[in-house]
Amino acid sequence: QVQLVESGGGLVQPGGSLRLSCTFSGSIFSIYVMGWYRQAPGKQRELVATITSGGTTNYADSVKARFTISRDNAKNTVCLQMNSLKPEDTAVYYCNAEWRSANRAYWGKGTLVTVSS
């Protein structure tokens, strides 16, 4: 069974930076497209960024040029570097692993990011 464990959330001031990490276990990491999603209070969960095993990335328009997703296929980890954070980035951030050809997806429990002065 795939398990995803996020870390790195916390409280940061506007304009600051945070780095989220997600550790993957229980399957073959390289067959999964990895992603970060977020859910703000009262809103639906939304895509933040995804990355394929080959390194192809996709970002939500709201985070382009501020966030960077990366993965280490040797360490089974995916990270999200978040810079120039804004109050509207406040949300619970979830790690996602998707095996598209098998139509399987898994979620971590989430880590809270709060951007506030």
C-alpha positions, 0 to 999 in steps of 0.5 A: 500500500502506498504511503505518503508523509508530508513535512515542512509546513508552518507559519511564515510571513508574507514574502517568506519561503517554505519547503515542503517534503513528501516521502513515498513508500509502498510501491515503485516510485518512478511509475507515479506522477507526483503532485502537490495540491492544496485546500484553503478553508471553505474552498475546494482542493486545487492543483498546485504542481505536478512532476513526472518521473522524467521531470516534466512539471506543471504548475497552477497559474497562481504559483508559477514563478514562485513555487518549484516542484522537484523529485528525487527518484533515488530517495523516493521524495518530492519537494515543493519550494515555495517562495514569495508566499502570499496570504492567499497561499494559506492552505493545507497542502497535500502530497499526491501520487498518481499511477495514471495507466492503472487509474490509481491515486493516493493522498497524504494526510496534509501539512498546514501552511499559514502565511500571515504577519 
